[in-house]
Structure formats: structure tokens, C-alpha cells
Amino acid sequence: MPQPITLHQWEISPFCQKVARALRFKGLPFEAIDYNGLLATRAMGLSRVGKMPVLDIDGLRLQDSTRICRYLDEHYPEPPLFPQEPQQRALVELWEDWADETLYWFEVYFRVKDPEAFNQAVEFASAGRSALERLPTRLTLKAMLGLQLYAQGLGRMAPEDVEAEFLRHLERIESVLSDGDWLVGPRQTIADIAVGSQLLEVLRTSDRMRPELLTRPRLAAWLERI
């Protein structure tokens, strides 16, 4: 009998949501443990790099959303997250990498720079914890994400330039979806899950950017399917 699957997560992390969606896509039941509030300090002991998500499955502990998704496809191949055809697989992996390494920073930017979005993120990150933990959670999130954003570069750009570049990304996705229901090929893949997990976090917390996502008809319908 397969061992229970446990997902250790920060609920507001798009990478954790990516893994959760991949597990649901494959029909694999799992328990999610949220490290909200000051519990986040315990994440350091879950893996060598101290980052989420971490998955306990079949006696193994796996870290990093991409590695986890590859493991899932290797050991639970149906339905596949990655296509078998080499060119389609390459495109899917490019989309996934772009979502994780580029699109993610726009999600962070709108979460940190939009006061209402940041307030909602703090609420999600404090869910189930004592009200006394809300202030240190807020200060930690603000400092950690703000420093990362500045180091990455978006945090040093003019707001109108960041927003304009984000809208260009949305238009590119809208254009790609004019050829079908999914980013690559006729079926949902990890490309859709990875990109969608970033954008769905923007949709969930950013009142300012939500209309930009919902007024593009193909993009909005695709997010619903994910």
C-alpha cells in the first residue's frame, strides 16, 4: 500500500500551489501542512536548503517544485505532466522555467508593492496562528521579499515600467492561447500549472492587477480550467 503523501508548504507560495495542483492533476490524495506565522522557522529543518515546498512520499523527502513534479511523472505517469514528444517536452520545460524564474518576480512585485495585496498576503500567511504572530510575520515578509526583489532588479525599476512589462507577458500568453486551450499541445501540462500558479496568486491578492487578468478572454478562461 502506498505511503501517505504530505506536502509541507507556505500556502501563499506559488511553488507550493504548483505542487498541490500537480498532485490533484494526478489524482493523488495528500495532506498539506501549512507553516504559517512563526512556524515558518521550522522550514529550515525540513531540507538542506530550508525552502518550500517539501514533499514526503513513499519514504522519501523531496524539495524543489520542479524536482517534485519530475518525480511524480516518473513514478505516477498517468496523466503525464510532461509530454513524451521531445520538442513539446522542451517547450513545456521552457514555460515552466520561465514561470519559476521570471514570472514569479512579477507576482512578488505586485504582492509587496500593492498595500492591499500585501495585507491579504499577511492574512493568508498568518491563518490559523495567534494574532500576536501577525506583526512579526508582516515585518519578516516585507523585509525578506523586499530585499529579494531589490536584488533581482524589478524592485529598482519604475512602477510603470514593471507594469508595462507584465502586461506584455499577459498579451503573449493570450496570443499563444489563440491556438488552443493549453500552452503546449492538446492537453494540460506542467507548463499550464507552473504559469497558472503564478498568475492565480496575482489574481487572488492584487485588486489592481485582477482586471488585467480577467479582461483577456482566453487567459481568463484558461485560468478557470487550471
BELBELDA-V675586 format. One record per pair of residues at least 24 apart in sequence whose C-alpha atoms are under 10 Angstrom apart, sorted by sequence separation. I is the first residue (numbers start at 1). J is the second residue. D is the distance in whole Angstrom. If there is no record, write none. Layout:
BEGIN
i;j;d
I;J;D
I;J;D
END
This chain:
BEGIN
i;j;d
4;28;10
5;29;7
6;30;6
7;31;6
8;32;6
9;33;6
10;34;6
11;35;8
12;36;9
31;55;10
118;142;8
199;223;8
200;224;10
4;29;8
5;30;5
6;31;5
7;32;5
8;33;5
9;34;5
10;35;6
11;36;8
30;55;10
31;56;10
4;30;7
5;31;6
6;32;6
7;33;6
8;34;6
9;35;6
10;36;7
30;56;10
196;222;8
197;223;9
200;226;9
4;31;8
5;32;9
6;33;7
7;34;9
8;35;7
9;36;9
10;37;10
30;57;9
66;93;9
196;223;6
195;223;10
196;224;10
10;39;10
112;141;9
113;142;10
170;199;9
196;225;10
197;226;9
10;40;8
66;96;8
112;142;7
192;222;9
193;223;9
196;226;7
9;40;9
66;97;9
111;142;10
112;143;10
192;223;9
195;226;10
10;43;9
20;53;9
112;145;7
113;146;9
192;225;10
193;226;7
9;43;9
19;53;8
66;100;9
111;145;9
112;146;7
192;226;7
8;43;8
18;53;9
19;54;9
20;55;10
65;100;9
16;52;7
17;53;9
19;55;9
109;145;9
182;218;10
15;52;8
16;53;5
108;145;7
109;146;8
112;149;9
181;218;8
182;219;10
188;225;9
8;46;9
15;53;7
16;54;8
108;146;9
180;218;9
181;219;10
188;226;8
13;52;8
14;53;10
16;55;10
109;148;10
174;213;10
183;222;9
13;53;8
105;145;10
108;148;9
109;149;7
177;217;10
178;218;7
181;221;9
182;222;7
10;51;9
11;52;10
108;149;7
109;150;10
171;212;10
177;218;6
178;219;9
181;222;7
9;51;9
10;52;7
11;53;10
113;155;9
167;209;9
170;212;8
171;213;10
174;216;7
176;218;9
177;219;7
180;222;10
8;51;10
9;52;6
10;53;7
22;65;10
105;148;9
106;149;9
112;155;10
166;209;10
170;213;8
173;216;10
174;217;8
175;218;8
176;219;10
182;225;9
8;52;7
9;53;5
10;54;10
28;72;10
105;149;7
174;218;6
175;219;9
177;221;10
181;225;9
182;226;10
7;52;9
8;53;6
9;54;7
19;64;9
20;65;10
23;68;10
109;154;7
167;212;8
171;216;8
173;218;9
174;219;5
177;222;8
7;53;7
8;54;5
9;55;9
19;65;6
22;68;9
23;69;9
26;72;8
108;154;10
109;155;7
113;159;9
163;209;9
166;212;10
167;213;9
170;216;8
173;219;7
174;220;9
7;54;6
8;55;6
18;65;7
19;66;8
22;69;7
26;73;9
105;152;8
108;155;10
172;219;10
6;54;8
7;55;5
8;56;8
16;64;9
17;65;9
18;66;9
28;76;9
105;153;9
106;154;8
171;219;9
174;222;9
6;55;6
7;56;7
15;64;8
16;65;7
19;68;7
20;69;10
23;72;8
27;76;10
105;154;7
106;155;10
110;159;10
170;219;8
173;222;10
5;55;7
6;56;5
7;57;9
15;65;6
19;69;7
22;72;8
26;76;8
102;152;10
105;155;9
109;159;9
5;56;6
6;57;7
14;65;10
15;66;9
18;69;9
22;73;10
26;77;8
27;78;9
4;56;8
5;57;5
6;58;10
26;78;7
27;79;9
110;162;9
3;56;9
4;57;7
5;58;7
19;72;10
23;76;10
25;78;9
26;79;6
109;162;9
110;163;9
3;57;7
4;58;7
5;59;9
7;61;10
25;79;8
26;80;8
109;163;10
2;57;9
3;58;5
4;59;9
5;60;10
6;61;9
7;62;10
8;63;10
25;80;9
26;81;8
2;58;6
3;59;7
25;81;8
106;162;8
1;58;10
2;59;10
106;163;9
22;80;10
22;81;8
106;165;9
107;166;9
106;166;7
103;166;8
103;169;8
121;201;9
124;205;10
18;100;10
121;204;9
15;99;10
117;201;10
120;204;9
121;205;7
14;99;10
15;100;8
37;122;9
40;125;9
117;202;8
120;205;6
121;206;10
14;100;9
36;122;10
37;123;10
117;203;10
119;205;9
120;206;9
36;123;10
37;124;9
38;125;10
39;126;10
117;204;8
118;205;8
36;124;8
37;125;6
38;126;9
95;183;8
117;205;5
118;206;8
15;104;9
36;125;5
37;126;5
95;184;9
116;205;8
117;206;5
14;104;8
35;125;8
36;126;5
37;127;8
39;129;9
104;194;10
107;197;10
108;198;9
111;201;9
116;206;7
117;207;7
13;104;10
34;125;9
35;126;9
36;127;6
37;128;8
38;129;8
92;183;8
103;194;10
104;195;9
107;198;6
110;201;10
111;202;7
114;205;9
115;206;9
116;207;7
117;208;8
34;126;10
35;127;10
36;128;7
37;129;6
38;130;9
91;183;9
92;184;6
99;191;8
103;195;8
106;198;9
107;199;7
110;202;7
114;206;7
116;208;9
117;209;10
14;107;9
34;127;9
35;128;10
36;129;7
37;130;8
91;184;7
92;185;9
96;189;10
98;191;9
99;192;10
104;197;9
105;198;9
106;199;9
107;200;9
108;201;9
109;202;10
113;206;10
114;207;9
14;108;10
34;128;9
35;129;10
37;131;9
38;132;10
39;133;10
90;184;10
91;185;10
96;190;7
97;191;9
99;193;9
100;194;7
104;198;6
107;201;7
108;202;9
111;205;7
112;206;10
114;208;8
13;108;10
37;132;9
38;133;6
89;184;9
95;190;9
96;191;5
99;194;6
100;195;8
103;198;7
104;199;9
107;202;6
110;205;9
111;206;7
114;209;10
37;133;6
38;134;9
88;184;7
89;185;10
93;189;10
95;191;5
96;192;8
98;194;9
99;195;5
103;199;8
106;202;9
107;203;9
110;206;7
36;133;9
37;134;7
40;137;9
88;185;7
92;189;7
93;190;8
94;191;8
95;192;8
96;193;8
97;194;8
98;195;8
99;196;9
100;197;10
104;201;10
110;207;10
36;134;10
37;135;9
38;136;8
39;137;10
92;190;7
93;191;7
95;193;10
96;194;5
97;195;9
99;197;9
100;198;8
104;202;10
107;205;10
110;208;9
37;136;8
38;137;7
92;191;5
95;194;8
96;195;7
99;198;7
107;206;9
110;209;8
37;137;6
89;189;9
91;191;8
92;192;8
95;195;7
99;199;9
36;137;9
37;138;9
83;184;9
89;190;10
93;194;10
38;140;10
83;185;9
89;191;10
92;194;10
37;140;10
83;187;9
83;188;10
81;187;9
82;188;9
83;189;7
80;187;9
81;188;8
82;189;6
83;190;9
12;120;10
13;121;10
79;187;10
80;188;9
81;189;5
82;190;6
12;121;7
79;188;9
80;189;7
81;190;5
82;191;8
11;121;10
12;122;9
79;189;9
80;190;9
81;191;8
12;123;10
81;192;9
12;124;7
13;125;9
81;193;9
11;124;7
12;125;6
10;124;9
11;125;7
10;125;7
11;126;10
11;127;9
70;190;10
69;190;8
66;190;9
66;194;9
65;194;9
25;188;9
25;189;9
25;190;10
22;189;9
22;190;7
25;193;9
21;190;9
19;190;10
22;193;7
18;190;8
21;193;7
22;194;9
20;193;10
21;194;9
18;192;10
19;193;9
18;193;6
19;194;9
21;196;10
17;193;9
18;194;6
21;197;8
17;194;9
18;195;9
20;197;10
15;193;10
18;196;8
19;197;9
14;193;10
15;194;8
17;196;10
18;197;6
14;194;8
17;197;6
18;198;8
14;195;9
16;197;9
17;198;9
14;196;9
15;197;7
14;197;5
15;198;8
17;200;9
13;197;9
14;198;5
17;201;9
13;198;9
14;199;9
14;200;8
14;201;7
13;201;8
14;202;10
12;201;8
12;204;10
12;205;10
25;226;9
21;226;8
END
